[in-house]
Amino acid sequence: MSKYIIGILGGSGFVGFSLARHFSSTFDVKILDVREPRDKSFTFEFCDVRSYEQVKETLADVDLVIHTAIIQIPLINENKRLAYEVNFVGAYNVCKAVDELTNVKGMILTSSWHTIGERGLEGVIDEEFGYRPDKVEDRARLYVLSKIAQETMVRYYDEMSDKLYGIIRMGTVLGDGMPEKTAANLFIEKGLKGKPLTPFKHSMHRPMLYVDINDVCYAFEAYVKKILEGEINKSNSLDHIINIYYPEPITILELAEIVKNAIAKLTNENIVPRIEIVDQGLEPLFQENDKLRFKVDVGKSFKVLGMNKLTHPREAIERIVRYRLQSSR
């Protein structure tokens, strides 16, 4: 494959930078963001997605766009206007620029499994399951609405443009460099220090869908290649949404157990963190058997992208713990 140029908007963040690093051996990569990546060896251009002129200018030599830029929790709740300008107006600017620039063959949006909600999940979870923005914790509601809005814009452009607009919905991503406030990172950080892991009682049975960052990278690589080589036909926009997450739901309590066991195993039981359930006096949001009420179908990722298997969260956690132990020596 010739050296195409991939533009990654929001490429200094965890997922964006992981994609940039993964793609760098196959493609020319440009990171487009308001802050520079930690690795200065990548081509970087300042780009504020709120400015259509900047978006169009920085994408002028790009063959395909990956859009990862978004204001997340907690900032989305602290500065709602900024979040609207980045998450809504910014996504529109990217969609419009891709449509108007003759050199760009298409774009892929990074989206989230949270668009389907967290509570009351039943039946088969696949790409057609639907949007349920009010079935999440209140702190996550604006984030989910933002992702749904971004998906809606991308899908509409996919329907009316001659370009191809795709969406990859990711599980909660596991990898070194993941956001500090995620449960997995907090558990690992505490556990390696010998501190107890502290799931909250009211949410400890929440079923979560996780994905390993390496699986994310391979999925995007496969999708990018298919778009650039013209192997994906224009059709209903639903056909261009692909879910990438390990099909077994993992509860927060189970995640704590996975982290505990990984740390004990990799330290030869020199560190065996305790699990202490924290009762905040809140009504339970989930029941122990909630994870058994639904099944996850990720067959589309295998069929369309040629994925052979997805990494179990246990393997991902062990790899992260091993890396952090080695880095601390």
N, C-alpha and C positions, 0 to 999 in steps of 0.2 A: 504494500500500500504506500502510495506517495505521501510525502510529508504534508498532511493537512494541518491547518492552524485551528486549534480549539480555544475558544475564549470562555473562561470560567468566571462568571460574575459572582462576587462573594468568595473568590478563590483563596482568601486568606483565612477563612474559617476552617473548622475541623474537617468537614466532609469535602469542601471545595479544595482545600490544600491536599488532602489525601488523593483526590482525583487527579490533581495537577501532577503530583509526584508519580502516580501510577502511569499516567499517559505520557510522561516525558520521554520514555524510551521509544514510543511509537509515533507520536505526533509532536509538532511544535505547539507549545502551550503559552497562552497569555493569561496572567492573573489580573483581573479587573476588580478593583475594590477601593474603598476609601482609606484602607490601611495596608501597609506593605506586609507581605508574608515574612515569617521568621527566616526562611531560606531565601537569601538575596540572589541566588543563582538563576531564579526564574524571571522571565520577562514580566515586568509589572507596569501597569498603567493605572493612574488614578481615574476612578470612574464612580460617580455618584449616580445611582440608578434613578434618582429623582429628577435628573436633568436629561431630557430626551436628546439634546444636542450632544452631551458627553457620551451617552450610550451609543448613539449612531456613529459618532466619530471613532470610538475605540473598537467598534465592531467592523470597521470599514474593510479590514483585510482578513476577517475571520471566516472560516468555512462552516463551522458549527458552534452553537452557543449552548453552554450548560448554565442554567440559572439556579444558584444556590442562595442568593442574597435574601435575608429576611431578618426582621427584628423579632427576637424570641423572648421567652419568659426569662427574667421578670420585667425587662425593660418595656415590653409591649404593654404592660399594665401601668407602668409608671409614666410613659410618654406616648399616649394613644395617637396623637396627631403625627408624631414622627413615624410611628409604626404604620399608620395609614399611608403616609407618603412613600415609604420604602416598600411596604408589602403589596399595596394596591397600585398606586401610581407607577412605582418602579417596575412591577411586573408588566403593566400595560406598555410602558416605554420599551421594554425588551421585546415583547411580542410585536409591537409596531415596527421596530427597527429591523427585526428579522424578516418581516414581511416585505419591507421596502428595499433592503439591501440585496442587490442581485447576486452578490458573491456568497451569501449565507444560504446553506441548503436546509437548515432547520434548527430546532432547539429542543432541549430536554429539560424539563422542570424537575427539581428534587422536591418531592412531596412526602407526606407522612401518613402512616397508618392511623393516626389520630383522627383523620377526617371521618372515620366510621364510628367514632365515639369509643368510650371505654366501658360504659355500663349497659347491662341488659343485652349483651351480645348473644345471639342465638342463631342456629342454622349454619349455613356454609358461608364463610368469609372469602369472597373473591373480588375481582375488579368491579363487579356489578352490584356489590352489596349496598352502596348508597351513602349519602352524607348524613351525619347525625351530630351536628355541632353542639347541641345542648345536652349531650350524654357524656360530658367530660366535667372534671372539676372546674369550678368557676375561674380559677387562675389560668386555666388552659383554654378558655372559651374563645378569647380574641385571637389566640394563635391558630386555633382550628378554623375559625372563620376566615382568617387570612389565607390559610392553605386552600380552603375551599374556593375562595375568590380567585386565587392564582390559578387553580386547576380550571375553573370556569372560563377564565380569559384564554388560557392556553387551548382548551378544547374548542372554544368558539373560533379562534384563529385557525386551528387545525381544520375546521369545517369550511372556512371561507377562503383561506389562502392556498396558493399552490405549493407552499412549503410544508414540510412535515414537522408537526409539533407533538412531542411525546412527553409522557409523564412516568417517572419511576417513583412509586410510593414505597418508602423505606420503613422498616421497623425502627425502633429505638436503636441507634447505631452504637455498637460496642467496638472500641479500639483505643489504643493509647493516644492521648490527646483529646479524648471526648470531653464535652463540657463538664466543668468542675461540679456542678450542682446535680448531675444525674445520680440516681440511686446507686448504679453500679460503681461509679467513680468514688462516691462517698464511702460506700462499703469497703472498697479496696483500700482507700487511703486510711480509713480508721483501722481496718483489720491488720494492715502491715505495721501499724504502730502499736499493735496489741490492744487496741481499744475495742469495746463491744460494738457490734453491728446493731443498729437500732431502727428496725421497721416500725412504722406507726400501726397501732392495732386496728384503726378504722379503715386502713387501706392495704393491709398486709396480704389480702387475698385478691388484690387487683390482678387480673390476667394481663400480661404485657406481651407484645410481639417484638422480638429482638432480631437484629441482623448484624453480622460481622462486617467490619469496614472493608475487608478484602473481597467479600461477596458483592458489596456495593460497587467496588471498583471494577470487578469483572463484568458485572451486569451493565454498567455504563459503557464500558469498552465495547461490549458486544452490540449494544444498541447504537452507539456512535458509528461503528463500522457499517452496520446495516443501513443506516440513514445515508451515510456518505457514498456508499456503493449502490444506492438506489434499490435495495432489496426489500424495502417496506412500501407497500402500496398505499395510496390515499384511500381512505374508507371512513366509516363511522369513527369519530374521535375516541369512542370507548375502546376501540381496538388498539389504540396506541398508549393505553394505560397499563402498566405492569407492576404488580406487587412483588417486592423483594423483602421477604422476612422469613425467618425459620418458622415452619408451620406449627410447632408445638408452643402453646402459650406457657409462659413462665410467670408465676406470681412473684410479688415483691418478697414474700417470705422465702420462696424457693430460691430466688436470686441470692438472698442472704446466705442460705445454706450452700449454694454453689461457690460463693466467694469464700466462705469459711473453710470448705473442704479443699479448695484450690490452694489457699494459703497454708493450711496444715500439711498438705501433700508436698508442696514445693519447698517448705522449710523443714522437712523431715520432722514435723510436729513440734518444732521449736517455738512456733507461734500458732496457737489455736484460739482464734478470737471467739468470744461468747456472742450469742444472739440474745439481745434483751428487747422485748416488745415494749414499746412506749405507748401508754394509754393516755391520750389527750382528752378523754371524756367525750369524744365525738361518736355519733352513731355510726356503726359499721356501714361502709358503702358497698361491700362485696361479701359474698358468702364463699365458703371453702370450695364448693362444687361449681362455682360460676364458670371456671375454665373448661368444664366438661360439657357446657351447654352449646358450644360451637366448635366447628371444624374449620381449618384453614386450607384453602386450595391454592397452591402456588404453581399449578401445572402450566400456567401461561408463561412463566419465566423459563421453564424448561423447554417448552415448545417454541417460543419466539426467540429467546436469547441463547438457547442451547446450554443452559446451566445443567450440570450433571447432578450436583448436590449442593446443599447449603450447610454452613457450619453451625453446629449446635452451640448455643450460648455458653455451655460449659467449656468447650474448647477455646472459645474466644476469651473467656475470663482467665483461663489458665495461661494463655499466651500473654495477656496483659500483665498478670501477676509475675510471671517468669521474667518478662522484660524489666519490670520495675525493680525486682530483686537484683537482677544483674546490673542495672544502672546505679543502684545504691552502693555497690561494692567498690 
